[in-house]
Amino acid sequence: MAPRGSQSSINKIVAENRKARFNYEIVDTYEAGLVLTGTEVKALREGKANIAESYASDEGGEIWLINSHLPEYLQANRFNHEPRRRRKLLLTEREINRLRSAINRDGMTLVPLKVYFNQKGRAKLELALAKGKKLHDKRETEKERDWNRQKSRLLKTG
């Protein structure tokens, strides 16, 4: 068994939501399992997934991933899945209650950050509890990123 610190190097990232950190201020992250059909797992193993415009929602005491796109698995014929279907997320009851209260009380959003396979070969979703950034916050983030780039260039050349 691998040491806990080196887990991320073993995980195979399938899809990443790169705009999430720009559009949202990440407060906390959770690892959730996904309820998938066989053809969805095969499509994920091919590395074909898109979670850029997806979000998670609380419905009936369960957390659901909405608007994620997993294209059909070409070899599956008539047993294929619906590409944009809602997928149930597997979290503990305590995590679900914590997320629910943060959404309802604080007006936060559940944003998927990445989909990956862990070392056991299970499909997992990194889910973030996030607050939407205002336009001026986004500009500030952009300025900071540009300054860090310039700083690293100056240090390289100097």
TIFIMI-759878 format. One record per residue: residue number from 1; residue in three letters; z, x, y of N, C-alpha, C, CB in turn. Coordinates in nm, 3 decimals. Each point is the difference from the previous one (the first is absolute). Glycine has a CB too. Layout:
REM residues N
<torro NUM; "ala"; <Z; X; Y>; <Z; X; Y>; <Z; X; Y>; <Z; X; Y>>
...
***
This chain:
REM residues 158
<torro 1; "met"; <0.000; 0.084; -0.118>; <0.000; -0.084; 0.118>; <0.000; 0.088; 0.125>; <0.122; -0.183; -0.125>>
<torro 2; "ala"; <-0.202; 0.146; 0.223>; <-0.015; 0.079; 0.122>; <0.121; -0.019; 0.091>; <-0.249; -0.019; -0.017>>
<torro 3; "pro"; <0.284; 0.121; 0.093>; <0.109; -0.015; 0.097>; <-0.036; -0.103; 0.105>; <0.070; 0.237; -0.039>>
<torro 4; "arg"; <0.030; -0.304; 0.093>; <-0.022; -0.109; 0.094>; <-0.078; 0.041; 0.125>; <0.208; -0.099; -0.084>>
<torro 5; "gly"; <-0.189; 0.217; 0.133>; <-0.065; 0.043; 0.124>; <-0.150; 0.018; -0.013>; <0.211; 0.110; 0.059>>
<torro 6; "ser"; <-0.261; -0.082; -0.180>; <-0.142; 0.029; -0.016>; <-0.079; -0.122; -0.046>; <0.060; 0.235; -0.052>>
<torro 7; "gln"; <-0.002; -0.355; 0.061>; <-0.068; -0.121; -0.044>; <-0.130; -0.025; 0.074>; <0.220; -0.094; -0.057>>
<torro 8; "ser"; <-0.220; 0.111; 0.188>; <-0.117; -0.035; 0.080>; <-0.123; 0.083; -0.037>; <0.155; -0.065; 0.183>>
<torro 9; "ser"; <-0.135; 0.186; -0.235>; <-0.115; 0.083; -0.037>; <-0.064; -0.050; -0.129>; <0.107; 0.195; 0.113>>
<torro 10; "ile"; <-0.032; -0.270; -0.194>; <-0.051; -0.052; -0.125>; <-0.071; -0.134; 0.022>; <0.184; 0.118; -0.124>>
<torro 11; "asn"; <-0.137; -0.198; 0.220>; <-0.056; -0.132; 0.025>; <-0.145; 0.008; 0.045>; <0.228; -0.081; 0.060>>
<torro 12; "lys"; <-0.311; -0.008; -0.115>; <-0.141; -0.006; 0.038>; <-0.020; -0.114; 0.099>; <-0.072; 0.096; -0.224>>
<torro 13; "ile"; <0.045; -0.061; 0.350>; <-0.017; -0.101; 0.104>; <-0.138; -0.063; -0.014>; <0.155; 0.126; 0.156>>
<torro 14; "val"; <-0.157; -0.259; -0.161>; <-0.124; -0.076; -0.017>; <-0.051; -0.049; 0.134>; <0.072; -0.069; -0.230>>
<torro 15; "ala"; <0.016; 0.010; 0.311>; <-0.039; -0.053; 0.131>; <0.111; 0.026; 0.099>; <-0.142; -0.178; -0.108>>
<torro 16; "glu"; <0.104; 0.202; 0.232>; <0.097; 0.030; 0.104>; <-0.033; -0.079; 0.125>; <0.037; 0.229; -0.095>>
<torro 17; "asn"; <0.065; -0.280; 0.162>; <-0.018; -0.073; 0.125>; <0.033; 0.097; 0.113>; <0.059; -0.225; -0.108>>
<torro 18; "arg"; <-0.160; 0.294; 0.157>; <0.023; 0.109; 0.096>; <0.031; -0.052; 0.140>; <-0.153; 0.142; -0.135>>
<torro 19; "lys"; <0.108; -0.263; 0.168>; <0.025; -0.054; 0.132>; <0.142; -0.056; 0.016>; <-0.243; -0.052; 0.015>>
<torro 20; "ala"; <0.312; 0.033; -0.127>; <0.132; -0.063; 0.005>; <0.097; 0.078; 0.088>; <-0.039; -0.092; -0.228>>
<torro 21; "arg"; <0.041; 0.223; 0.215>; <0.095; 0.081; 0.077>; <-0.037; 0.005; 0.149>; <0.042; 0.137; -0.204>>
<torro 22; "phe"; <-0.169; -0.166; 0.235>; <-0.041; -0.005; 0.140>; <0.036; -0.135; 0.061>; <-0.186; 0.162; -0.048>>
<torro 23; "asn"; <0.164; -0.271; -0.027>; <0.021; -0.134; 0.053>; <0.145; -0.048; -0.011>; <-0.233; -0.047; -0.061>>
<torro 24; "tyr"; <0.311; 0.109; -0.027>; <0.137; -0.046; -0.024>; <0.098; 0.115; 0.005>; <-0.088; -0.187; -0.138>>
<torro 25; "glu"; <0.209; 0.154; 0.176>; <0.111; 0.094; -0.007>; <0.071; -0.027; -0.133>; <0.028; 0.013; 0.257>>
<torro 26; "ile"; <-0.034; 0.082; -0.349>; <0.054; -0.018; -0.134>; <0.153; 0.013; 0.005>; <-0.215; 0.091; -0.104>>
<torro 27; "val"; <0.283; -0.196; 0.059>; <0.146; 0.000; 0.000>; <0.053; 0.045; -0.136>; <0.001; -0.184; 0.172>>
<torro 28; "asp"; <-0.057; 0.130; -0.280>; <0.048; 0.031; -0.135>; <-0.115; -0.016; -0.099>; <0.235; -0.076; 0.060>>
<torro 29; "thr"; <-0.230; 0.149; -0.172>; <-0.105; -0.014; -0.101>; <0.061; -0.037; -0.135>; <-0.142; 0.167; 0.122>>
<torro 30; "tyr"; <0.064; -0.240; -0.200>; <0.042; -0.044; -0.133>; <-0.113; 0.027; -0.098>; <0.151; -0.179; 0.098>>
<torro 31; "glu"; <-0.115; 0.203; -0.224>; <-0.099; 0.014; -0.105>; <0.001; -0.129; -0.081>; <0.028; 0.255; -0.010>>
<torro 32; "ala"; <-0.145; -0.319; 0.001>; <-0.009; -0.127; -0.073>; <-0.104; 0.012; -0.110>; <0.068; -0.127; 0.206>>
<torro 33; "gly"; <-0.041; 0.061; -0.316>; <-0.099; -0.010; -0.107>; <-0.099; -0.110; 0.034>; <0.167; 0.083; -0.171>>
<torro 34; "leu"; <-0.282; -0.081; 0.108>; <-0.103; -0.102; 0.023>; <-0.027; -0.076; -0.130>; <-0.104; 0.140; 0.184>>
<torro 35; "val"; <0.090; -0.271; -0.175>; <-0.040; -0.079; -0.116>; <-0.152; -0.005; 0.002>; <0.216; -0.141; 0.000>>
<torro 36; "leu"; <-0.278; 0.209; -0.096>; <-0.146; 0.012; -0.003>; <-0.056; -0.045; -0.134>; <0.014; 0.190; 0.162>>
<torro 37; "thr"; <-0.142; -0.228; -0.160>; <-0.070; -0.029; -0.125>; <-0.062; 0.130; -0.050>; <-0.047; -0.242; 0.069>>
<torro 38; "gly"; <-0.006; 0.242; -0.191>; <-0.057; 0.121; -0.058>; <-0.118; 0.054; 0.078>; <0.075; -0.081; -0.218>>
<torro 39; "thr"; <-0.162; -0.008; 0.266>; <-0.118; 0.047; 0.074>; <0.040; 0.056; 0.137>; <-0.141; -0.171; -0.118>>
<torro 40; "glu"; <0.251; 0.121; 0.175>; <0.047; 0.054; 0.128>; <0.053; 0.142; -0.019>; <0.056; -0.232; 0.079>>
<torro 41; "val"; <0.013; 0.256; -0.187>; <0.051; 0.135; -0.029>; <-0.117; 0.096; -0.019>; <0.208; -0.097; -0.107>>
<torro 42; "lys"; <-0.312; 0.053; 0.035>; <-0.117; 0.086; -0.022>; <-0.072; 0.029; 0.131>; <-0.024; -0.095; -0.230>>
<torro 43; "ala"; <0.014; -0.004; 0.318>; <-0.062; 0.023; 0.131>; <0.083; 0.099; 0.083>; <-0.099; -0.234; -0.006>>
<torro 44; "leu"; <0.232; 0.222; -0.004>; <0.088; 0.094; 0.071>; <-0.015; 0.141; -0.054>; <0.161; -0.186; 0.042>>
<torro 45; "arg"; <-0.173; 0.199; -0.173>; <-0.015; 0.133; -0.060>; <-0.129; 0.067; 0.044>; <0.134; -0.077; -0.197>>
<torro 46; "glu"; <-0.236; -0.003; 0.232>; <-0.124; 0.056; 0.054>; <0.016; 0.041; 0.146>; <-0.130; -0.142; -0.159>>
<torro 47; "gly"; <0.244; 0.108; 0.219>; <0.028; 0.038; 0.139>; <-0.062; -0.093; 0.101>; <0.013; 0.232; -0.076>>
<torro 48; "lys"; <-0.044; -0.355; 0.033>; <-0.064; -0.095; 0.091>; <0.101; -0.107; 0.041>; <-0.226; 0.042; -0.108>>
<torro 49; "ala"; <0.284; -0.024; 0.224>; <0.092; -0.099; 0.054>; <0.006; 0.016; 0.151>; <0.136; 0.000; -0.213>>
<torro 50; "asn"; <-0.105; -0.110; 0.281>; <0.010; 0.003; 0.145>; <0.119; -0.084; 0.042>; <-0.250; 0.033; 0.025>>
<torro 51; "ile"; <0.347; 0.029; 0.042>; <0.117; -0.072; 0.049>; <0.011; 0.008; 0.152>; <0.116; 0.047; -0.217>>
<torro 52; "ala"; <-0.226; -0.010; 0.283>; <0.004; 0.023; 0.144>; <0.038; -0.125; 0.079>; <-0.172; 0.175; -0.032>>
<torro 53; "glu"; <0.124; -0.291; -0.008>; <0.028; -0.122; 0.077>; <0.096; -0.093; -0.073>; <-0.225; 0.018; 0.102>>
<torro 54; "ser"; <0.301; 0.036; -0.197>; <0.089; -0.085; -0.077>; <0.142; 0.003; 0.056>; <-0.142; 0.039; -0.202>>
<torro 55; "tyr"; <0.220; -0.136; 0.157>; <0.140; -0.009; 0.040>; <0.076; -0.069; -0.112>; <-0.060; -0.009; 0.248>>
<torro 56; "ala"; <0.191; 0.011; -0.242>; <0.082; -0.067; -0.101>; <0.074; -0.114; 0.066>; <0.025; 0.212; -0.133>>
<torro 57; "ser"; <-0.001; -0.317; 0.054>; <0.062; -0.120; 0.053>; <0.103; -0.054; -0.098>; <-0.208; -0.052; 0.128>>
<torro 58; "asp"; <0.309; -0.013; -0.074>; <0.105; -0.062; -0.081>; <-0.036; -0.147; -0.020>; <0.177; 0.162; 0.086>>
<torro 59; "glu"; <-0.196; -0.202; -0.211>; <-0.032; -0.139; -0.031>; <0.079; -0.043; -0.123>; <-0.231; 0.024; 0.102>>
<torro 60; "gly"; <0.318; -0.120; -0.084>; <0.077; -0.055; -0.111>; <0.093; 0.100; -0.066>; <-0.186; -0.154; -0.036>>
<torro 61; "gly"; <0.245; 0.243; 0.113>; <0.093; 0.096; -0.056>; <-0.065; 0.120; -0.067>; <0.153; -0.188; -0.030>>
<torro 62; "glu"; <-0.284; 0.201; 0.042>; <-0.072; 0.113; -0.057>; <-0.083; 0.066; 0.110>; <-0.008; -0.111; -0.228>>
<torro 63; "ile"; <-0.022; 0.238; 0.210>; <-0.083; 0.073; 0.096>; <-0.141; 0.012; -0.059>; <0.202; 0.131; 0.092>>
<torro 64; "trp"; <-0.303; -0.167; -0.012>; <-0.140; 0.002; -0.044>; <-0.082; 0.092; 0.088>; <0.023; -0.234; -0.085>>
<torro 65; "leu"; <-0.114; 0.308; 0.024>; <-0.095; 0.084; 0.072>; <-0.123; -0.084; 0.028>; <0.086; 0.214; -0.109>>
<torro 66; "ile"; <-0.121; -0.227; 0.236>; <-0.109; -0.089; 0.040>; <-0.110; 0.081; 0.066>; <0.161; -0.191; 0.029>>
<torro 67; "asn"; <-0.285; 0.153; -0.058>; <-0.121; 0.056; 0.062>; <-0.031; 0.143; -0.042>; <0.044; -0.149; 0.190>>
<torro 68; "ser"; <0.009; 0.193; -0.303>; <-0.040; 0.131; -0.051>; <-0.130; -0.018; -0.079>; <0.244; 0.083; -0.011>>
<torro 69; "his"; <-0.327; 0.019; 0.012>; <-0.131; -0.013; -0.066>; <-0.011; 0.098; -0.116>; <-0.103; -0.074; 0.217>>
<torro 70; "leu"; <0.091; 0.018; -0.337>; <-0.027; 0.078; -0.121>; <-0.135; -0.049; -0.052>; <0.251; 0.033; -0.057>>
<torro 71; "pro"; <-0.356; 0.045; 0.069>; <-0.132; -0.048; -0.043>; <-0.002; -0.028; -0.150>; <-0.107; 0.130; 0.185>>
<torro 72; "glu"; <0.013; -0.214; -0.225>; <-0.010; -0.035; -0.142>; <-0.034; 0.123; -0.082>; <-0.073; -0.232; 0.061>>
<torro 73; "tyr"; <0.125; 0.235; -0.184>; <-0.029; 0.106; -0.095>; <-0.132; -0.035; -0.067>; <0.248; 0.053; -0.038>>
<torro 74; "leu"; <-0.351; 0.030; 0.056>; <-0.136; -0.034; -0.039>; <-0.018; -0.025; -0.150>; <-0.074; 0.133; 0.192>>
<torro 75; "gln"; <0.148; -0.063; -0.276>; <-0.017; -0.016; -0.144>; <0.072; -0.123; -0.057>; <-0.024; 0.247; -0.013>>
<torro 76; "ala"; <0.092; -0.325; 0.095>; <0.086; -0.108; -0.050>; <-0.073; -0.133; -0.021>; <0.186; 0.111; 0.116>>
<torro 77; "asn"; <-0.307; -0.126; -0.066>; <-0.076; -0.125; -0.015>; <0.077; -0.122; 0.051>; <-0.114; 0.101; -0.196>>
<torro 78; "arg"; <0.128; -0.202; 0.111>; <0.059; -0.127; 0.043>; <0.153; 0.003; 0.006>; <-0.196; -0.113; -0.098>>
<torro 79; "phe"; <0.259; 0.218; 0.049>; <0.146; 0.008; 0.000>; <0.052; 0.069; 0.126>; <-0.004; 0.005; -0.250>>
<torro 80; "asn"; <-0.079; 0.002; 0.352>; <0.038; 0.072; 0.122>; <0.104; -0.075; 0.082>; <-0.227; 0.102; 0.002>>
<torro 81; "his"; <0.280; -0.034; 0.097>; <0.101; -0.055; 0.089>; <-0.062; -0.037; 0.135>; <0.178; 0.136; -0.116>>
<torro 82; "glu"; <-0.105; -0.212; 0.193>; <-0.038; -0.035; 0.137>; <0.035; 0.119; 0.090>; <0.038; -0.251; -0.041>>
<torro 83; "pro"; <-0.135; 0.309; 0.116>; <0.026; 0.123; 0.076>; <0.111; -0.012; 0.106>; <-0.237; 0.055; -0.039>>
<torro 84; "arg"; <0.249; -0.168; 0.107>; <0.099; -0.013; 0.106>; <0.116; -0.093; -0.036>; <-0.182; 0.043; 0.162>>
<torro 85; "arg"; <0.213; -0.053; -0.289>; <0.108; -0.092; -0.039>; <0.136; 0.054; 0.044>; <-0.137; -0.077; -0.195>>
<torro 86; "arg"; <0.234; -0.013; 0.207>; <0.136; 0.040; 0.035>; <0.067; 0.062; -0.122>; <0.016; -0.184; 0.175>>
<torro 87; "arg"; <0.057; 0.292; -0.153>; <0.065; 0.069; -0.111>; <0.151; 0.005; 0.022>; <-0.208; 0.138; -0.037>>
<torro 88; "lys"; <0.280; -0.173; -0.066>; <0.146; -0.002; 0.008>; <0.054; 0.142; -0.003>; <0.005; -0.225; -0.113>>
<torro 89; "leu"; <0.095; 0.250; 0.197>; <0.066; 0.131; 0.004>; <0.132; -0.009; -0.074>; <-0.111; 0.056; 0.219>>
<torro 90; "leu"; <0.141; 0.047; -0.295>; <0.123; 0.004; -0.079>; <0.105; 0.083; 0.073>; <-0.132; -0.025; -0.214>>
<torro 91; "leu"; <0.233; -0.043; 0.262>; <0.113; 0.064; 0.069>; <0.129; -0.058; -0.056>; <-0.138; 0.035; 0.211>>
<torro 92; "thr"; <0.249; 0.035; -0.190>; <0.128; -0.054; -0.045>; <0.041; -0.115; 0.093>; <0.069; 0.226; -0.096>>
<torro 93; "glu"; <0.020; -0.310; 0.048>; <0.044; -0.114; 0.079>; <0.068; 0.045; 0.130>; <0.029; -0.132; -0.212>>
<torro 94; "arg"; <0.045; 0.240; 0.203>; <0.067; 0.053; 0.119>; <-0.103; 0.046; 0.105>; <0.196; 0.072; -0.143>>
<torro 95; "glu"; <-0.302; -0.004; 0.097>; <-0.105; 0.045; 0.093>; <-0.071; -0.119; 0.062>; <-0.030; 0.210; -0.134>>
<torro 96; "ile"; <0.000; -0.311; 0.052>; <-0.068; -0.119; 0.052>; <0.085; -0.067; 0.107>; <-0.116; -0.033; -0.221>>
<torro 97; "asn"; <0.245; 0.017; 0.197>; <0.089; -0.062; 0.098>; <0.007; 0.081; 0.128>; <0.133; -0.099; -0.186>>
<torro 98; "arg"; <-0.127; 0.231; 0.172>; <0.005; 0.088; 0.118>; <-0.128; -0.012; 0.082>; <0.150; 0.159; -0.126>>
<torro 99; "leu"; <-0.265; -0.159; 0.058>; <-0.128; -0.012; 0.069>; <-0.014; -0.136; 0.067>; <-0.103; 0.158; -0.164>>
<torro 100; "arg"; <0.144; -0.263; 0.092>; <-0.008; -0.135; 0.055>; <0.079; -0.015; 0.129>; <-0.030; -0.086; -0.231>>
<torro 101; "ser"; <0.153; 0.137; 0.230>; <0.084; -0.013; 0.119>; <-0.058; 0.081; 0.116>; <0.202; -0.034; -0.146>>
<torro 102; "ala"; <-0.259; 0.150; 0.118>; <-0.060; 0.081; 0.108>; <-0.122; -0.070; 0.059>; <0.083; 0.210; -0.112>>
<torro 103; "ile"; <-0.161; -0.275; 0.027>; <-0.119; -0.071; 0.049>; <0.041; -0.118; 0.086>; <-0.129; 0.071; -0.204>>
<torro 104; "asn"; <0.222; -0.153; 0.154>; <0.040; -0.122; 0.070>; <0.086; 0.027; 0.123>; <-0.011; -0.117; -0.216>>
<torro 105; "arg"; <0.106; 0.208; 0.205>; <0.094; 0.024; 0.109>; <-0.059; 0.091; 0.107>; <0.186; -0.031; -0.162>>
<torro 106; "asp"; <-0.244; 0.143; 0.121>; <-0.043; 0.101; 0.096>; <-0.148; -0.008; 0.035>; <0.178; 0.145; -0.089>>
<torro 107; "gly"; <-0.254; -0.232; 0.023>; <-0.142; -0.013; 0.030>; <-0.082; 0.121; -0.042>; <0.063; -0.145; 0.188>>
<torro 108; "met"; <-0.024; 0.208; -0.299>; <-0.073; 0.116; -0.048>; <-0.113; -0.042; -0.093>; <0.208; 0.139; 0.020>>
<torro 109; "thr"; <-0.292; -0.043; -0.058>; <-0.116; -0.025; -0.083>; <0.007; 0.089; -0.124>; <-0.137; -0.064; 0.201>>
<torro 110; "leu"; <0.081; 0.015; -0.311>; <-0.010; 0.080; -0.121>; <-0.142; 0.053; -0.010>; <0.180; -0.136; -0.116>>
<torro 111; "val"; <-0.193; 0.268; 0.124>; <-0.131; 0.064; 0.000>; <-0.013; 0.093; -0.120>; <-0.011; -0.016; 0.252>>
<torro 112; "pro"; <-0.094; 0.001; -0.333>; <-0.019; 0.094; -0.110>; <-0.051; 0.134; 0.053>; <-0.048; -0.192; -0.158>>
<torro 113; "leu"; <0.107; 0.302; 0.113>; <-0.042; 0.133; 0.044>; <-0.097; 0.065; -0.097>; <0.219; 0.025; 0.116>>
<torro 114; "lys"; <-0.189; -0.033; -0.246>; <-0.092; 0.058; -0.098>; <0.021; -0.061; -0.138>; <-0.003; 0.213; 0.131>>
<torro 115; "val"; <-0.103; -0.207; -0.211>; <0.004; -0.041; -0.139>; <-0.023; 0.126; -0.082>; <-0.086; -0.238; 0.049>>
<torro 116; "tyr"; <0.168; 0.259; -0.151>; <-0.011; 0.121; -0.081>; <0.047; -0.028; -0.142>; <0.034; 0.143; 0.204>>
<torro 117; "phe"; <-0.062; -0.049; -0.293>; <0.050; -0.004; -0.136>; <0.113; 0.101; -0.010>; <-0.225; -0.071; -0.094>>
<torro 118; "asn"; <0.342; 0.029; 0.044>; <0.110; 0.094; -0.016>; <-0.020; 0.084; -0.125>; <0.155; -0.159; 0.119>>
<torro 119; "gln"; <-0.060; 0.246; -0.150>; <-0.017; 0.091; -0.114>; <-0.003; -0.072; -0.134>; <0.114; 0.174; 0.133>>
<torro 120; "lys"; <-0.065; -0.297; -0.140>; <-0.007; -0.079; -0.123>; <-0.132; -0.075; -0.012>; <0.247; -0.023; 0.006>>
<torro 121; "gly"; <-0.331; 0.032; 0.097>; <-0.130; -0.070; -0.003>; <0.007; -0.143; 0.050>; <-0.060; 0.144; -0.190>>
<torro 122; "arg"; <0.169; -0.182; 0.255>; <0.016; -0.135; 0.053>; <-0.051; -0.007; 0.143>; <0.198; -0.037; -0.150>>
<torro 123; "ala"; <-0.266; -0.073; 0.183>; <-0.048; -0.019; 0.136>; <0.116; -0.040; 0.090>; <-0.229; -0.067; -0.085>>
<torro 124; "lys"; <0.247; 0.139; 0.194>; <0.109; -0.026; 0.094>; <-0.056; -0.014; 0.141>; <0.163; 0.126; -0.146>>
<torro 125; "leu"; <-0.087; -0.197; 0.230>; <-0.038; -0.020; 0.139>; <0.114; 0.048; 0.088>; <-0.148; -0.197; -0.058>>
<torro 126; "glu"; <0.118; 0.281; 0.155>; <0.102; 0.040; 0.097>; <-0.007; -0.099; 0.114>; <-0.014; 0.247; -0.063>>
<torro 127; "leu"; <0.121; -0.323; 0.079>; <0.007; -0.109; 0.097>; <0.092; 0.041; 0.113>; <-0.044; -0.173; -0.179>>
<torro 128; "ala"; <0.002; 0.148; 0.302>; <0.081; 0.039; 0.115>; <0.048; -0.122; 0.076>; <-0.127; 0.215; 0.017>>
<torro 129; "leu"; <0.251; -0.210; 0.024>; <0.055; -0.098; 0.091>; <-0.026; 0.057; 0.139>; <0.181; -0.086; -0.165>>
<torro 130; "ala"; <-0.261; 0.016; 0.245>; <-0.048; 0.060; 0.124>; <0.010; -0.095; 0.119>; <-0.153; 0.141; -0.136>>
<torro 131; "lys"; <0.158; -0.081; 0.254>; <-0.003; -0.072; 0.126>; <-0.132; 0.032; 0.068>; <0.255; 0.006; 0.022>>
<torro 132; "gly"; <-0.322; -0.106; 0.031>; <-0.127; 0.022; 0.068>; <0.019; 0.082; 0.127>; <-0.085; -0.214; -0.094>>
<torro 133; "lys"; <-0.006; 0.309; 0.116>; <0.008; 0.081; 0.121>; <-0.074; -0.072; 0.113>; <0.014; 0.214; -0.137>>
<torro 134; "lys"; <0.036; -0.196; 0.257>; <-0.068; -0.051; 0.119>; <-0.109; 0.100; 0.038>; <0.209; -0.123; 0.081>>
<torro 135; "leu"; <-0.300; 0.083; 0.006>; <-0.111; 0.085; 0.039>; <0.047; 0.131; 0.061>; <-0.137; -0.204; 0.038>>
<torro 136; "his"; <0.239; 0.198; 0.048>; <0.049; 0.123; 0.063>; <0.063; 0.094; -0.103>; <0.039; -0.126; 0.214>>
<torro 137; "asp"; <0.021; 0.071; -0.319>; <0.055; 0.084; -0.107>; <-0.112; 0.072; -0.075>; <0.196; -0.156; -0.024>>
<torro 138; "lys"; <-0.307; 0.085; 0.001>; <-0.114; 0.060; -0.069>; <-0.059; 0.114; 0.082>; <-0.050; -0.221; -0.112>>
<torro 139; "arg"; <0.042; 0.198; 0.245>; <-0.051; 0.107; 0.088>; <0.091; 0.122; -0.004>; <-0.104; -0.173; 0.150>>
<torro 140; "glu"; <0.234; 0.148; -0.151>; <0.097; 0.109; -0.006>; <-0.015; 0.080; -0.130>; <0.158; -0.135; 0.141>>
<torro 141; "thr"; <-0.179; 0.065; -0.251>; <-0.021; 0.065; -0.130>; <-0.126; 0.086; 0.005>; <0.115; -0.191; -0.119>>
<torro 142; "glu"; <-0.221; 0.139; 0.179>; <-0.127; 0.073; 0.012>; <0.018; 0.127; 0.084>; <-0.127; -0.217; -0.022>>
<torro 143; "lys"; <0.199; 0.205; 0.134>; <0.026; 0.117; 0.085>; <0.078; 0.106; -0.075>; <-0.001; -0.148; 0.202>>
<torro 144; "glu"; <0.102; 0.105; -0.274>; <0.082; 0.093; -0.076>; <-0.081; 0.072; -0.107>; <0.199; -0.146; 0.043>>
<torro 145; "arg"; <-0.287; 0.073; -0.112>; <-0.084; 0.059; -0.104>; <-0.097; 0.103; 0.062>; <0.017; -0.215; -0.137>>
<torro 146; "asp"; <-0.077; 0.180; 0.250>; <-0.091; 0.094; 0.067>; <0.074; 0.126; 0.043>; <-0.140; -0.193; 0.078>>
<torro 147; "trp"; <0.261; 0.177; -0.024>; <0.077; 0.115; 0.045>; <0.034; 0.091; -0.118>; <0.094; -0.137; 0.189>>
<torro 148; "asn"; <-0.056; 0.078; -0.302>; <0.033; 0.080; -0.119>; <-0.122; 0.076; -0.050>; <0.177; -0.166; -0.062>>
<torro 149; "arg"; <-0.295; 0.103; 0.069>; <-0.124; 0.069; -0.039>; <-0.027; 0.120; 0.091>; <-0.092; -0.218; -0.087>>
<torro 150; "gln"; <0.104; 0.196; 0.219>; <-0.023; 0.108; 0.095>; <0.100; 0.113; -0.021>; <-0.091; -0.166; 0.166>>
<torro 151; "lys"; <0.216; 0.129; -0.190>; <0.104; 0.100; -0.023>; <-0.033; 0.086; -0.121>; <0.168; -0.153; 0.102>>
<torro 152; "ser"; <-0.211; 0.090; -0.210>; <-0.031; 0.078; -0.120>; <-0.123; 0.089; 0.021>; <0.101; -0.182; -0.139>>
<torro 153; "arg"; <-0.199; 0.135; 0.217>; <-0.116; 0.083; 0.032>; <0.041; 0.122; 0.081>; <-0.146; -0.204; -0.003>>
<torro 154; "leu"; <0.232; 0.181; 0.102>; <0.048; 0.111; 0.085>; <0.076; 0.103; -0.082>; <0.013; -0.156; 0.196>>
<torro 155; "leu"; <0.069; 0.109; -0.288>; <0.078; 0.092; -0.083>; <-0.088; 0.078; -0.096>; <0.195; -0.155; 0.018>>
<torro 156; "lys"; <-0.303; 0.092; -0.066>; <-0.093; 0.069; -0.091>; <-0.074; 0.112; 0.073>; <-0.028; -0.211; -0.133>>
<torro 157; "thr"; <-0.024; 0.179; 0.252>; <-0.081; 0.097; 0.073>; <0.086; 0.110; 0.063>; <-0.167; -0.181; 0.044>>
<torro 158; "gly"; <0.291; 0.147; -0.011>; <0.087; 0.095; 0.071>; <0.067; 0.099; -0.085>; <0.034; -0.168; 0.157>>
***
